[in-house]
Amino acid sequence: MSESCNIKKEPVPFKARLRTWEFWKPILFTALGGLGGFLYYRFVGCASGTCAITSNPYASIAFGGFLGFFIVNRPCAC
C-alpha cells in the first residue's frame, strides 16, 4: 500500500465540520442512492415478488443508499 493513504489530519471542531463538503457529501449521496433505489423499485421493480431486492421498497431504498454511500466512501480513496 502506498504511503499517500496514510494522511494524518488534525481534528476539526464539530461546528466547523458541519460547514464542510466532506461532511455533507456522504449524506447527500446516501439520500440520492436511496431515491434511486426507490425509483428503480417503482418503475422497474419485480411484479412477481420473487426478486429479493426489487420486490420490496425498503430493501430497494436500503440497497440504493448503501451503493450511494459506498461510491463516496470507497476504501482508501486518497
Secondary structure, 3 states (H helix, E strand, C coil): CCHHHCCCCCCCCHHHHCCCHHHHHHHHHHHHHHHHHHHHHHHCCCCCCCCCCCCCHHHHHHHHHHHHHHHHCCCCCC
